[in-house]
Amino acid sequence: MGVVYFAPSEGEDPYIKVGSHISKGDTVGLIEAMKMFNEVHSPVDGEVVELLVENGSMVEYDQPIARVRKVGDN
């Protein structure tokens, strides 16, 4: 459990937004848990079609934070 952030710090550009093209391994956000920040990396290549949580909200372990259309999917 932790807090998700879509930008490296307040006022900076987000890692991802709807329409972003991402590659496997790209940083898509940060999770803050117990005062430590952990990068979240994309497991796939694709396009972000929906953010499933709001910046600064609590998330659970393995909770999806974005919906991605994989490259080659329709």
mmCIF file as gemmi writes it, N, C-alpha and C atoms, coordinates in Angstrom:
data_model
loop_
_atom_site.group_PDB
_atom_site.id
_atom_site.type_symbol
_atom_site.label_atom_id
_atom_site.label_alt_id
_atom_site.label_comp_id
_atom_site.label_asym_id
_atom_site.label_entity_id
_atom_site.label_seq_id
_atom_site.pdbx_PDB_ins_code
_atom_site.Cartn_x
_atom_site.Cartn_y
_atom_site.Cartn_z
_atom_site.occupancy
_atom_site.B_iso_or_equiv
_atom_site.pdbx_formal_charge
_atom_site.auth_seq_id
_atom_site.auth_asym_id
_atom_site.pdbx_PDB_model_num
ATOM 1 N N . MET Axp A 1 ? 0.846 -1.168 0 1 0 ? 1 A 1
ATOM 2 C CA . MET Axp A 1 ? 0 0 0 1 0 ? 1 A 1
ATOM 3 C C . MET Axp A 1 ? 0.895 1.236 0 1 0 ? 1 A 1
ATOM 4 N N . GLY Axp A 2 ? 0.481 2.251 -0.753 1 0 ? 2 A 1
ATOM 5 C CA . GLY Axp A 2 ? 1.251 3.481 -0.814 1 0 ? 2 A 1
ATOM 6 C C . GLY Axp A 2 ? 0.501 4.546 -1.588 1 0 ? 2 A 1
ATOM 7 N N . VAL Axp A 3 ? 1.16 5.661 -1.818 1 0 ? 3 A 1
ATOM 8 C CA . VAL Axp A 3 ? 0.578 6.788 -2.549 1 0 ? 3 A 1
ATOM 9 C C . VAL Axp A 3 ? 1.246 6.85 -3.92 1 0 ? 3 A 1
ATOM 10 N N . VAL Axp A 4 ? 0.419 6.98 -4.974 1 0 ? 4 A 1
ATOM 11 C CA . VAL Axp A 4 ? 0.948 7.02 -6.333 1 0 ? 4 A 1
ATOM 12 C C . VAL Axp A 4 ? 1.112 8.473 -6.782 1 0 ? 4 A 1
ATOM 13 N N . TYR Axp A 5 ? 2.226 8.72 -7.467 1 0 ? 5 A 1
ATOM 14 C CA . TYR Axp A 5 ? 2.5 10.04 -8.054 1 0 ? 5 A 1
ATOM 15 C C . TYR Axp A 5 ? 2.877 9.838 -9.521 1 0 ? 5 A 1
ATOM 16 N N . PHE Axp A 6 ? 2.284 10.644 -10.394 1 0 ? 6 A 1
ATOM 17 C CA . PHE Axp A 6 ? 2.551 10.523 -11.825 1 0 ? 6 A 1
ATOM 18 C C . PHE Axp A 6 ? 3.619 11.495 -12.322 1 0 ? 6 A 1
ATOM 19 N N . ALA Axp A 7 ? 4.197 12.314 -11.43 1 0 ? 7 A 1
ATOM 20 C CA . ALA Axp A 7 ? 5.267 13.251 -11.802 1 0 ? 7 A 1
ATOM 21 C C . ALA Axp A 7 ? 6.389 13.129 -10.777 1 0 ? 7 A 1
ATOM 22 N N . PRO Axp A 8 ? 7.626 13.434 -11.177 1 0 ? 8 A 1
ATOM 23 C CA . PRO Axp A 8 ? 8.756 13.323 -10.256 1 0 ? 8 A 1
ATOM 24 C C . PRO Axp A 8 ? 8.639 14.256 -9.056 1 0 ? 8 A 1
ATOM 25 N N . SER Axp A 9 ? 8.016 15.415 -9.24 1 0 ? 9 A 1
ATOM 26 C CA . SER Axp A 9 ? 7.754 16.332 -8.13 1 0 ? 9 A 1
ATOM 27 C C . SER Axp A 9 ? 6.683 17.326 -8.574 1 0 ? 9 A 1
ATOM 28 N N . GLU Axp A 10 ? 6.118 18.023 -7.611 1 0 ? 10 A 1
ATOM 29 C CA . GLU Axp A 10 ? 5.05 18.975 -7.905 1 0 ? 10 A 1
ATOM 30 C C . GLU Axp A 10 ? 5.526 20.028 -8.898 1 0 ? 10 A 1
ATOM 31 N N . GLY Axp A 11 ? 4.697 20.293 -9.898 1 0 ? 11 A 1
ATOM 32 C CA . GLY Axp A 11 ? 5.023 21.297 -10.898 1 0 ? 11 A 1
ATOM 33 C C . GLY Axp A 11 ? 5.807 20.773 -12.093 1 0 ? 11 A 1
ATOM 34 N N . GLU Axp A 12 ? 6.27 19.525 -12.026 1 0 ? 12 A 1
ATOM 35 C CA . GLU Axp A 12 ? 7.004 18.942 -13.157 1 0 ? 12 A 1
ATOM 36 C C . GLU Axp A 12 ? 6.051 18.167 -14.06 1 0 ? 12 A 1
ATOM 37 N N . ASP Axp A 13 ? 6.478 17.943 -15.3 1 0 ? 13 A 1
ATOM 38 C CA . ASP Axp A 13 ? 5.668 17.194 -16.251 1 0 ? 13 A 1
ATOM 39 C C . ASP Axp A 13 ? 5.452 15.767 -15.754 1 0 ? 13 A 1
ATOM 40 N N . PRO Axp A 14 ? 4.245 15.22 -15.988 1 0 ? 14 A 1
ATOM 41 C CA . PRO Axp A 14 ? 3.98 13.843 -15.56 1 0 ? 14 A 1
ATOM 42 C C . PRO Axp A 14 ? 4.755 12.838 -16.413 1 0 ? 14 A 1
ATOM 43 N N . TYR Axp A 15 ? 5.012 11.689 -15.817 1 0 ? 15 A 1
ATOM 44 C CA . TYR Axp A 15 ? 5.658 10.6 -16.564 1 0 ? 15 A 1
ATOM 45 C C . TYR Axp A 15 ? 4.76 10.15 -17.711 1 0 ? 15 A 1
ATOM 46 N N . ILE Axp A 16 ? 3.454 10.024 -17.413 1 0 ? 16 A 1
ATOM 47 C CA . ILE Axp A 16 ? 2.498 9.581 -18.428 1 0 ? 16 A 1
ATOM 48 C C . ILE Axp A 16 ? 1.215 10.398 -18.328 1 0 ? 16 A 1
ATOM 49 N N . LYS Axp A 17 ? 0.471 10.417 -19.415 1 0 ? 17 A 1
ATOM 50 C CA . LYS Axp A 17 ? -0.877 10.978 -19.464 1 0 ? 17 A 1
ATOM 51 C C . LYS Axp A 17 ? -1.609 10.237 -20.568 1 0 ? 17 A 1
ATOM 52 N N . VAL Axp A 18 ? -2.911 10.398 -20.651 1 0 ? 18 A 1
ATOM 53 C CA . VAL Axp A 18 ? -3.674 9.738 -21.703 1 0 ? 18 A 1
ATOM 54 C C . VAL Axp A 18 ? -3.11 10.164 -23.051 1 0 ? 18 A 1
ATOM 55 N N . GLY Axp A 19 ? -2.834 9.179 -23.889 1 0 ? 19 A 1
ATOM 56 C CA . GLY Axp A 19 ? -2.25 9.433 -25.207 1 0 ? 19 A 1
ATOM 57 C C . GLY Axp A 19 ? -0.745 9.233 -25.251 1 0 ? 19 A 1
ATOM 58 N N . SER Axp A 20 ? -0.111 9.115 -24.088 1 0 ? 20 A 1
ATOM 59 C CA . SER Axp A 20 ? 1.34 8.891 -24.053 1 0 ? 20 A 1
ATOM 60 C C . SER Axp A 20 ? 1.694 7.54 -24.654 1 0 ? 20 A 1
ATOM 61 N N . HIS Axp A 21 ? 2.774 7.507 -25.414 1 0 ? 21 A 1
ATOM 62 C CA . HIS Axp A 21 ? 3.31 6.243 -25.919 1 0 ? 21 A 1
ATOM 63 C C . HIS Axp A 21 ? 4.447 5.846 -24.985 1 0 ? 21 A 1
ATOM 64 N N . ILE Axp A 22 ? 4.378 4.609 -24.504 1 0 ? 22 A 1
ATOM 65 C CA . ILE Axp A 22 ? 5.376 4.127 -23.547 1 0 ? 22 A 1
ATOM 66 C C . ILE Axp A 22 ? 6.019 2.851 -24.063 1 0 ? 22 A 1
ATOM 67 N N . SER Axp A 23 ? 7.21 2.61 -23.584 1 0 ? 23 A 1
ATOM 68 C CA . SER Axp A 23 ? 7.95 1.396 -23.925 1 0 ? 23 A 1
ATOM 69 C C . SER Axp A 23 ? 8.138 0.563 -22.664 1 0 ? 23 A 1
ATOM 70 N N . LYS Axp A 24 ? 8.276 -0.726 -22.87 1 0 ? 24 A 1
ATOM 71 C CA . LYS Axp A 24 ? 8.519 -1.622 -21.747 1 0 ? 24 A 1
ATOM 72 C C . LYS Axp A 24 ? 9.727 -1.105 -20.97 1 0 ? 24 A 1
ATOM 73 N N . GLY Axp A 25 ? 9.58 -0.977 -19.653 1 0 ? 25 A 1
ATOM 74 C CA . GLY Axp A 25 ? 10.659 -0.498 -18.807 1 0 ? 25 A 1
ATOM 75 C C . GLY Axp A 25 ? 10.621 0.987 -18.493 1 0 ? 25 A 1
ATOM 76 N N . ASP Axp A 26 ? 9.81 1.768 -19.237 1 0 ? 26 A 1
ATOM 77 C CA . ASP Axp A 26 ? 9.693 3.205 -18.958 1 0 ? 26 A 1
ATOM 78 C C . ASP Axp A 26 ? 9.114 3.438 -17.558 1 0 ? 26 A 1
ATOM 79 N N . THR Axp A 27 ? 9.574 4.474 -16.887 1 0 ? 27 A 1
ATOM 80 C CA . THR Axp A 27 ? 8.981 4.868 -15.616 1 0 ? 27 A 1
ATOM 81 C C . THR Axp A 27 ? 7.636 5.512 -15.903 1 0 ? 27 A 1
ATOM 82 N N . VAL Axp A 28 ? 6.575 5.016 -15.233 1 0 ? 28 A 1
ATOM 83 C CA . VAL Axp A 28 ? 5.23 5.553 -15.433 1 0 ? 28 A 1
ATOM 84 C C . VAL Axp A 28 ? 4.703 6.245 -14.181 1 0 ? 28 A 1
ATOM 85 N N . GLY Axp A 29 ? 5.411 6.104 -13.063 1 0 ? 29 A 1
ATOM 86 C CA . GLY Axp A 29 ? 4.979 6.747 -11.831 1 0 ? 29 A 1
ATOM 87 C C . GLY Axp A 29 ? 5.884 6.37 -10.675 1 0 ? 29 A 1
ATOM 88 N N . LEU Axp A 30 ? 5.526 6.914 -9.521 1 0 ? 30 A 1
ATOM 89 C CA . LEU Axp A 30 ? 6.239 6.619 -8.28 1 0 ? 30 A 1
ATOM 90 C C . LEU Axp A 30 ? 5.222 6.163 -7.24 1 0 ? 30 A 1
ATOM 91 N N . ILE Axp A 31 ? 5.631 5.233 -6.391 1 0 ? 31 A 1
ATOM 92 C CA . ILE Axp A 31 ? 4.82 4.834 -5.249 1 0 ? 31 A 1
ATOM 93 C C . ILE Axp A 31 ? 5.61 5.194 -3.997 1 0 ? 31 A 1
ATOM 94 N N . GLU Axp A 32 ? 4.989 5.984 -3.122 1 0 ? 32 A 1
ATOM 95 C CA . GLU Axp A 32 ? 5.609 6.322 -1.846 1 0 ? 32 A 1
ATOM 96 C C . GLU Axp A 32 ? 5.023 5.412 -0.778 1 0 ? 32 A 1
ATOM 97 N N . ALA Axp A 33 ? 5.89 4.65 -0.148 1 0 ? 33 A 1
ATOM 98 C CA . ALA Axp A 33 ? 5.48 3.77 0.945 1 0 ? 33 A 1
ATOM 99 C C . ALA Axp A 33 ? 6.532 3.869 2.044 1 0 ? 33 A 1
ATOM 100 N N . MET Axp A 34 ? 6.095 4.146 3.252 1 0 ? 34 A 1
ATOM 101 C CA . MET Axp A 34 ? 6.989 4.252 4.401 1 0 ? 34 A 1
ATOM 102 C C . MET Axp A 34 ? 8.129 5.24 4.135 1 0 ? 34 A 1
ATOM 103 N N . LYS Axp A 35 ? 7.779 6.377 3.539 1 0 ? 35 A 1
ATOM 104 C CA . LYS Axp A 35 ? 8.714 7.478 3.263 1 0 ? 35 A 1
ATOM 105 C C . LYS Axp A 35 ? 9.797 7.129 2.241 1 0 ? 35 A 1
ATOM 106 N N . MET Axp A 36 ? 9.589 6.026 1.504 1 0 ? 36 A 1
ATOM 107 C CA . MET Axp A 36 ? 10.507 5.648 0.425 1 0 ? 36 A 1
ATOM 108 C C . MET Axp A 36 ? 9.745 5.71 -0.889 1 0 ? 36 A 1
ATOM 109 N N . PHE Axp A 37 ? 10.422 6.169 -1.943 1 0 ? 37 A 1
ATOM 110 C CA . PHE Axp A 37 ? 9.815 6.258 -3.263 1 0 ? 37 A 1
ATOM 111 C C . PHE Axp A 37 ? 10.35 5.134 -4.135 1 0 ? 37 A 1
ATOM 112 N N . ASN Axp A 38 ? 9.426 4.413 -4.779 1 0 ? 38 A 1
ATOM 113 C CA . ASN Axp A 38 ? 9.787 3.321 -5.682 1 0 ? 38 A 1
ATOM 114 C C . ASN Axp A 38 ? 9.221 3.625 -7.054 1 0 ? 38 A 1
ATOM 115 N N . GLU Axp A 39 ? 10.062 3.514 -8.081 1 0 ? 39 A 1
ATOM 116 C CA . GLU Axp A 39 ? 9.6 3.737 -9.448 1 0 ? 39 A 1
ATOM 117 C C . GLU Axp A 39 ? 8.716 2.581 -9.896 1 0 ? 39 A 1
ATOM 118 N N . VAL Axp A 40 ? 7.686 2.929 -10.668 1 0 ? 40 A 1
ATOM 119 C CA . VAL Axp A 40 ? 6.824 1.931 -11.302 1 0 ? 40 A 1
ATOM 120 C C . VAL Axp A 40 ? 7.179 1.94 -12.782 1 0 ? 40 A 1
ATOM 121 N N . HIS Axp A 41 ? 7.478 0.768 -13.331 1 0 ? 41 A 1
ATOM 122 C CA . HIS Axp A 41 ? 7.888 0.654 -14.731 1 0 ? 41 A 1
ATOM 123 C C . HIS Axp A 41 ? 6.833 -0.07 -15.547 1 0 ? 41 A 1
ATOM 124 N N . SER Axp A 42 ? 6.693 0.338 -16.795 1 0 ? 42 A 1
ATOM 125 C CA . SER Axp A 42 ? 5.734 -0.302 -17.69 1 0 ? 42 A 1
ATOM 126 C C . SER Axp A 42 ? 6.188 -1.715 -18.039 1 0 ? 42 A 1
ATOM 127 N N . PRO Axp A 43 ? 5.257 -2.684 -17.953 1 0 ? 43 A 1
ATOM 128 C CA . PRO Axp A 43 ? 5.594 -4.048 -18.347 1 0 ? 43 A 1
ATOM 129 C C . PRO Axp A 43 ? 5.431 -4.288 -19.855 1 0 ? 43 A 1
ATOM 130 N N . VAL Axp A 44 ? 4.89 -3.298 -20.584 1 0 ? 44 A 1
ATOM 131 C CA . VAL Axp A 44 ? 4.581 -3.473 -22.008 1 0 ? 44 A 1
ATOM 132 C C . VAL Axp A 44 ? 4.888 -2.218 -22.812 1 0 ? 44 A 1
ATOM 133 N N . ASP Axp A 45 ? 4.935 -2.373 -24.143 1 0 ? 45 A 1
ATOM 134 C CA . ASP Axp A 45 ? 4.972 -1.246 -25.078 1 0 ? 45 A 1
ATOM 135 C C . ASP Axp A 45 ? 3.532 -0.907 -25.426 1 0 ? 45 A 1
ATOM 136 N N . GLY Axp A 46 ? 3.186 0.365 -25.5 1 0 ? 46 A 1
ATOM 137 C CA . GLY Axp A 46 ? 1.834 0.712 -25.9 1 0 ? 46 A 1
ATOM 138 C C . GLY Axp A 46 ? 1.498 2.176 -25.716 1 0 ? 46 A 1
ATOM 139 N N . GLU Axp A 47 ? 0.184 2.449 -25.707 1 0 ? 47 A 1
ATOM 140 C CA . GLU Axp A 47 ? -0.347 3.802 -25.562 1 0 ? 47 A 1
ATOM 141 C C . GLU Axp A 47 ? -1.252 3.841 -24.341 1 0 ? 47 A 1
ATOM 142 N N . VAL Axp A 48 ? -1.066 4.847 -23.486 1 0 ? 48 A 1
ATOM 143 C CA . VAL Axp A 48 ? -1.913 5.011 -22.303 1 0 ? 48 A 1
ATOM 144 C C . VAL Axp A 48 ? -3.293 5.476 -22.768 1 0 ? 48 A 1
ATOM 145 N N . VAL Axp A 49 ? -4.33 4.705 -22.436 1 0 ? 49 A 1
ATOM 146 C CA . VAL Axp A 49 ? -5.687 5.07 -22.841 1 0 ? 49 A 1
ATOM 147 C C . VAL Axp A 49 ? -6.539 5.561 -21.675 1 0 ? 49 A 1
ATOM 148 N N . GLU Axp A 50 ? -6.101 5.27 -20.43 1 0 ? 50 A 1
ATOM 149 C CA . GLU Axp A 50 ? -6.861 5.732 -19.267 1 0 ? 50 A 1
ATOM 150 C C . GLU Axp A 50 ? -5.985 5.649 -18.02 1 0 ? 50 A 1
ATOM 151 N N . LEU Axp A 51 ? -6.057 6.686 -17.193 1 0 ? 51 A 1
ATOM 152 C CA . LEU Axp A 51 ? -5.437 6.631 -15.874 1 0 ? 51 A 1
ATOM 153 C C . LEU Axp A 51 ? -6.519 6.15 -14.917 1 0 ? 51 A 1
ATOM 154 N N . LEU Axp A 52 ? -6.244 5.086 -14.179 1 0 ? 52 A 1
ATOM 155 C CA . LEU Axp A 52 ? -7.248 4.444 -13.344 1 0 ? 52 A 1
ATOM 156 C C . LEU Axp A 52 ? -7.288 4.977 -11.918 1 0 ? 52 A 1
ATOM 157 N N . VAL Axp A 53 ? -6.296 5.755 -11.53 1 0 ? 53 A 1
ATOM 158 C CA . VAL Axp A 53 ? -6.253 6.371 -10.196 1 0 ? 53 A 1
ATOM 159 C C . VAL Axp A 53 ? -5.826 7.822 -10.353 1 0 ? 53 A 1
ATOM 160 N N . GLU Axp A 54 ? -6.144 8.618 -9.348 1 0 ? 54 A 1
ATOM 161 C CA . GLU Axp A 54 ? -5.743 10.021 -9.364 1 0 ? 54 A 1
ATOM 162 C C . GLU Axp A 54 ? -4.366 10.186 -8.745 1 0 ? 54 A 1
ATOM 163 N N . ASN Axp A 55 ? -3.631 11.157 -9.242 1 0 ? 55 A 1
ATOM 164 C CA . ASN Axp A 55 ? -2.334 11.498 -8.669 1 0 ? 55 A 1
ATOM 165 C C . ASN Axp A 55 ? -2.515 11.789 -7.177 1 0 ? 55 A 1
ATOM 166 N N . GLY Axp A 56 ? -1.677 11.184 -6.342 1 0 ? 56 A 1
ATOM 167 C CA . GLY Axp A 56 ? -1.736 11.419 -4.908 1 0 ? 56 A 1
ATOM 168 C C . GLY Axp A 56 ? -2.69 10.513 -4.157 1 0 ? 56 A 1
ATOM 169 N N . SER Axp A 57 ? -3.297 9.551 -4.848 1 0 ? 57 A 1
ATOM 170 C CA . SER Axp A 57 ? -4.241 8.654 -4.171 1 0 ? 57 A 1
ATOM 171 C C . SER Axp A 57 ? -3.542 7.392 -3.655 1 0 ? 57 A 1
ATOM 172 N N . MET Axp A 58 ? -4.187 6.751 -2.698 1 0 ? 58 A 1
ATOM 173 C CA . MET Axp A 58 ? -3.676 5.501 -2.132 1 0 ? 58 A 1
ATOM 174 C C . MET Axp A 58 ? -3.929 4.359 -3.112 1 0 ? 58 A 1
ATOM 175 N N . VAL Axp A 59 ? -2.951 3.476 -3.236 1 0 ? 59 A 1
ATOM 176 C CA . VAL Axp A 59 ? -3.095 2.29 -4.075 1 0 ? 59 A 1
ATOM 177 C C . VAL Axp A 59 ? -2.648 1.064 -3.284 1 0 ? 59 A 1
ATOM 178 N N . GLU Axp A 60 ? -3.158 -0.082 -3.692 1 0 ? 60 A 1
ATOM 179 C CA . GLU Axp A 60 ? -2.815 -1.364 -3.079 1 0 ? 60 A 1
ATOM 180 C C . GLU Axp A 60 ? -1.745 -2.054 -3.913 1 0 ? 60 A 1
ATOM 181 N N . TYR Axp A 61 ? -1.116 -3.044 -3.342 1 0 ? 61 A 1
ATOM 182 C CA . TYR Axp A 61 ? -0.128 -3.853 -4.045 1 0 ? 61 A 1
ATOM 183 C C . TYR Axp A 61 ? -0.782 -4.491 -5.265 1 0 ? 61 A 1
ATOM 184 N N . ASP Axp A 62 ? -0.151 -4.416 -6.427 1 0 ? 62 A 1
ATOM 185 C CA . ASP Axp A 62 ? -0.625 -4.984 -7.699 1 0 ? 62 A 1
ATOM 186 C C . ASP Axp A 62 ? -1.885 -4.313 -8.255 1 0 ? 62 A 1
ATOM 187 N N . GLN Axp A 63 ? -2.292 -3.162 -7.723 1 0 ? 63 A 1
ATOM 188 C CA . GLN Axp A 63 ? -3.449 -2.451 -8.257 1 0 ? 63 A 1
ATOM 189 C C . GLN Axp A 63 ? -3.053 -1.77 -9.563 1 0 ? 63 A 1
ATOM 190 N N . PRO Axp A 64 ? -3.823 -1.97 -10.633 1 0 ? 64 A 1
ATOM 191 C CA . PRO Axp A 64 ? -3.524 -1.264 -11.891 1 0 ? 64 A 1
ATOM 192 C C . PRO Axp A 64 ? -3.667 0.244 -11.707 1 0 ? 64 A 1
ATOM 193 N N . ILE Axp A 65 ? -2.748 1.011 -12.298 1 0 ? 65 A 1
ATOM 194 C CA . ILE Axp A 65 ? -2.828 2.472 -12.2 1 0 ? 65 A 1
ATOM 195 C C . ILE Axp A 65 ? -3.164 3.118 -13.545 1 0 ? 65 A 1
ATOM 196 N N . ALA Axp A 66 ? -3.003 2.355 -14.628 1 0 ? 66 A 1
ATOM 197 C CA . ALA Axp A 66 ? -3.313 2.882 -15.961 1 0 ? 66 A 1
ATOM 198 C C . ALA Axp A 66 ? -3.711 1.731 -16.873 1 0 ? 66 A 1
ATOM 199 N N . ARG Axp A 67 ? -4.538 2.062 -17.852 1 0 ? 67 A 1
ATOM 200 C CA . ARG Axp A 67 ? -4.892 1.08 -18.879 1 0 ? 67 A 1
ATOM 201 C C . ARG Axp A 67 ? -4.083 1.432 -20.124 1 0 ? 67 A 1
ATOM 202 N N . VAL Axp A 68 ? -3.428 0.423 -20.68 1 0 ? 68 A 1
ATOM 203 C CA . VAL Axp A 68 ? -2.539 0.612 -21.822 1 0 ? 68 A 1
ATOM 204 C C . VAL Axp A 68 ? -2.98 -0.28 -22.978 1 0 ? 68 A 1
ATOM 205 N N . ARG Axp A 69 ? -3.081 0.31 -24.151 1 0 ? 69 A 1
ATOM 206 C CA . ARG Axp A 69 ? -3.327 -0.47 -25.364 1 0 ? 69 A 1
ATOM 207 C C . ARG Axp A 69 ? -1.964 -0.904 -25.866 1 0 ? 69 A 1
ATOM 208 N N . LYS Axp A 70 ? -1.732 -2.213 -25.825 1 0 ? 70 A 1
ATOM 209 C CA . LYS Axp A 70 ? -0.434 -2.732 -26.255 1 0 ? 70 A 1
ATOM 210 C C . LYS Axp A 70 ? -0.224 -2.494 -27.734 1 0 ? 70 A 1
ATOM 211 N N . VAL Axp A 71 ? 1.016 -2.334 -28.133 1 0 ? 71 A 1
ATOM 212 C CA . VAL Axp A 71 ? 1.354 -2.192 -29.54 1 0 ? 71 A 1
ATOM 213 C C . VAL Axp A 71 ? 0.86 -3.431 -30.271 1 0 ? 71 A 1
ATOM 214 N N . GLY Axp A 72 ? 0.118 -3.218 -31.364 1 0 ? 72 A 1
ATOM 215 C CA . GLY Axp A 72 ? -0.422 -4.326 -32.141 1 0 ? 72 A 1
ATOM 216 C C . GLY Axp A 72 ? -1.848 -4.709 -31.753 1 0 ? 72 A 1
ATOM 217 N N . ASP Axp A 73 ? -2.356 -4.197 -30.6 1 0 ? 73 A 1
ATOM 218 C CA . ASP Axp A 73 ? -3.752 -4.459 -30.209 1 0 ? 73 A 1
ATOM 219 C C . ASP Axp A 73 ? -4.651 -3.436 -30.859 1 0 ? 73 A 1
ATOM 220 N N . ASN Axp A 74 ? -5.881 -3.796 -31.104 1 0 ? 74 A 1
ATOM 221 C CA . ASN Axp A 74 ? -6.858 -2.856 -31.679 1 0 ? 74 A 1
ATOM 222 C C . ASN Axp A 74 ? -7.75 -2.306 -30.639 1 0 ? 74 A 1
